[in-house]
């Protein structure tokens, strides 16, 4: 048994930070700390993903549509759907990945994303 504390945070100004909270045989759960004005550039996942805002407010762009997601809103995307997101406020995001997906893929997305000022 393990208690996962999603609200443990350490925001860095205009930066995106990830913490792998669960990585087991059933899937992966990643905490994304999306600081206000930070961006994850357009990317896609090879498997279905679920993105839930646990606190804060973000924009989420998918298929040419820019959506606002607020606390407890969630969006699910099928594989290979291009999307991007950014912090409207300091936000805690829950990213649920397939057990077949890679944590390294998410880290690569962060390396390729730049802060928009």
C-alpha positions in Angstrom: 0.0 0.0 0.0 1.2 3.5 -0.9 -0.3 6.9 -0.3 0.4 9.2 -3.2 0.4 12.9 -2.3 -0.4 14.9 -5.4 -0.4 18.3 -3.7 3.4 18.2 -2.8 4.7 21.0 -5.0 7.7 23.1 -5.8 6.9 25.4 -8.7 9.7 27.1 -10.6 8.9 30.4 -12.3 7.7 29.8 -15.9 8.9 26.2 -15.9 7.4 22.7 -16.3 8.5 20.0 -13.9 7.5 16.3 -13.8 7.4 13.8 -11.0 6.7 10.1 -11.6 4.4 9.2 -8.7 3.4 5.7 -9.9 5.1 3.4 -12.4 3.9 -0.2 -12.2 2.5 -3.0 -14.3 -0.9 -1.3 -14.7 0.3 2.1 -15.9 2.1 5.3 -15.1 0.9 8.4 -13.1 2.9 11.6 -13.6 2.5 14.8 -11.7 3.2 17.8 -13.9 3.9 21.1 -12.2 2.9 23.6 -14.9 3.9 27.0 -13.6 2.0 30.1 -14.8 3.1 31.1 -18.3 5.0 27.8 -18.9 4.3 25.7 -22.1 4.6 22.2 -23.3 5.0 22.5 -27.0 2.9 20.5 -29.4 3.6 16.8 -29.2 1.7 13.5 -29.3 1.6 10.2 -27.4 1.8 6.7 -28.9 -1.0 5.5 -26.6 -4.2 6.9 -25.1 -3.6 9.5 -22.4 -5.7 11.2 -19.7 -4.8 14.7 -18.5 -6.6 16.1 -15.4 -6.1 19.4 -13.7 -5.9 18.8 -10.0 -5.5 22.5 -9.1 -5.1 25.7 -11.1 -6.1 26.5 -14.7 -4.5 25.7 -18.0 -5.1 26.1 -21.7 -5.0 22.9 -23.8 -4.9 23.0 -27.5 -6.0 20.0 -29.6 -7.1 19.8 -33.2 -6.9 23.6 -33.7 -9.2 24.2 -30.7 -7.8 26.0 -27.6 -9.7 24.9 -24.5 -9.5 26.2 -20.9 -9.3 23.4 -18.3 -10.0 24.3 -14.7 -9.5 22.4 -11.4 -10.8 18.8 -11.7 -11.4 19.1 -15.5 -10.1 16.1 -17.5 -9.5 15.4 -21.1 -8.7 12.1 -22.7 -6.9 11.7 -26.1 -6.5 8.7 -28.3 -3.0 7.8 -29.5 -1.2 10.2 -31.9 -3.3 13.2 -31.4 -1.1 16.4 -31.5 -1.7 18.7 -28.5 0.0 21.4 -26.4 -0.7 23.0 -23.1 0.3 25.9 -20.9 -0.3 27.3 -17.5 -2.7 30.1 -16.9 -2.0 29.8 -13.2 0.4 27.6 -11.3 -1.3 24.2 -11.9 -0.9 20.6 -10.7 -1.7 18.2 -13.6 -2.2 14.4 -13.4 -1.0 12.7 -16.5 -2.1 9.0 -16.8 -0.1 6.9 -19.3 -0.3 3.4 -20.6 2.0 0.9 -19.1 3.6 0.6 -22.5 4.4 4.3 -22.7 7.8 5.7 -21.7 8.7 8.2 -19.0 11.7 9.2 -21.1 9.3 10.3 -23.9 7.7 12.8 -21.5 11.1 14.0 -20.4 12.1 14.6 -24.1 9.0 16.7 -24.6 10.1 18.9 -21.7 13.6 19.3 -23.1 12.1 20.4 -26.5 9.6 22.9 -24.9 10.7 26.4 -24.3 9.3 29.0 -21.9 7.1 31.6 -23.6 7.5 35.0 -22.1 
